[in-house]
Amino acid sequence: MTYSTAATDTMTPPSARNAAPASATITAGTARVRDLRLDFFRGIAMFIILIAHTPGNFLASWIPARWGFSDATEIFVFCSGMASAIAFGGGFDRAGWKLGSARVLYRVWQVYWAHVGLFCATLALTIWLTDLEITGMNYWGQLNLWPLFVESEKWANPDIFLSFMTLSYVPNYFDILPMYMIVLLFMPIIMLLVRMNFSAVAAFVVCIWLMAQESLMQTLGLGAWHLALPAEPWSDRNWFFNPFGWQLIFFTGFAFMRGWLPKPPVSMTLVVLSAVLVVSNTLVSDVALREFGWAWAKTWRAENLAWYDKSSFAVLRYLHFLALAYLAWVIAGDKGGRLLARGTGALARVWDALVTIILKVGQQSLAVFVVSMFIARLMGFGIDVSGHRVLPVLMINLAGAAVLIATAYGAGWFKGQPWKKAQL
């Protein structure tokens, strides 16, 4: 979101300042100012994503996604939009549209190879785990990668790896980064439209989002205009994360950070409305169905899937996330000042150290995300070997979190290019 600027950030302790070149409002002629909220919540999302993608992880039954329509994916994409405003928006201001667009294309190139590397590494890992024959599980089969092994020759396009490299074959587990790439490619268009006015940007983003809502387009008799990308050459399955729908949440974060949208006021009325929306959402959540088995809630969900569909990023997911984000924004305080204990006691120091670690994880979100998707499969294997007992599962989750933290600090160290600072 858009935050006020200041010359210094006196609320951040030295450890957190060193850990977080956190977010700032970006407008022409203003300086970047630290804001802990972006990196903090993005870091939290990375840990949630790890838990959610680990097979057999009982902790996944209690992540925020089980309590409402939106989940860590919304946090990731929204914060990515905010981070992109910092990383790329200023480049358009300083270097012009052409060079700004070139920088975006370079980032897409980086994400593409991260996607390819993740797929190849995960494929190799799951083949190896399956061949160990320790658990009797087929781990590449869990990812629905059968076309790579036993069925591709039946279809018109047997060159499955070529299909993967051209993004015409996008397995479900590996569909977040392709969605992110397509959304990034919209950025040069957005930066052209904003030269007219923000209304042109809003109209473009909303129209694209509406065209991604399949049920709406069919109801209007415009099914042929539904925007989606095919996920397989041999079927009518589309990308699970439809980038034409998910760009709405991305550019909402982008617009807040660029200052195109004003920061919402801290209002008790808005706090109450947001809280009511979030709490009422739990009545038809996964937790409600699982714990209480309410028949009416199950019926409502079955009859209203189009309103909270994850694939197209339906409107109830958007509203739920905005309400949740507003509450988090208010609770965290200006520039995230309330996230830090700012005390001298042992508990305060431990809390501030924990926040510093989360900030570091949030800063290195791409590297952390890729590693999390890989080790989630290894963690699932460990859970199977452990017999899904509570203590081993908790220890495996703790080990996974440690790997993410080590990845964040390692990536930060390499990005700092310490060899350039070394004295010869």
Buried (B, 14 or more C-beta within 10 A) or exposed (E): BBBEBBEEBEBBBEBBBEBBBBBBBBBEEEEBBBBBBBBBBBBBBBBBBBBBBBBBBBBBEEBBBBBBBBBBBBBBBBBBBBBBBBBBBBBBBEEEEEEBBBBBBEBBEEBBEBBBEBBEBBBEBBBEBBEEEEBEBBBBEBBEBEBBEEEBEEBEBBEBEEBBBEBBBBBEBBBBBBBBBBBBBBBBBBBBBBEEEEEBBBEBBEEBBBBBBBBBBEEEEEEEEBBBBBBBBBEEEBBBBBBBBBBBBBBBBBBBBBBBBEBBEEEEEBBEEBBEBBEEBEBBBBBBBEEEEEEEBEEBBEEEEBBBBBBBBBBBBBBBBBBBBBBBBBEBBBBBBBBBBEEEEEEBBEBBBEBBBBBBBBBBBBBBBBBBBBBBBBBBBBBBBBEEEEEBBEEBBEEBBEBBBEBBBEBBEEEEEEEEEEEE
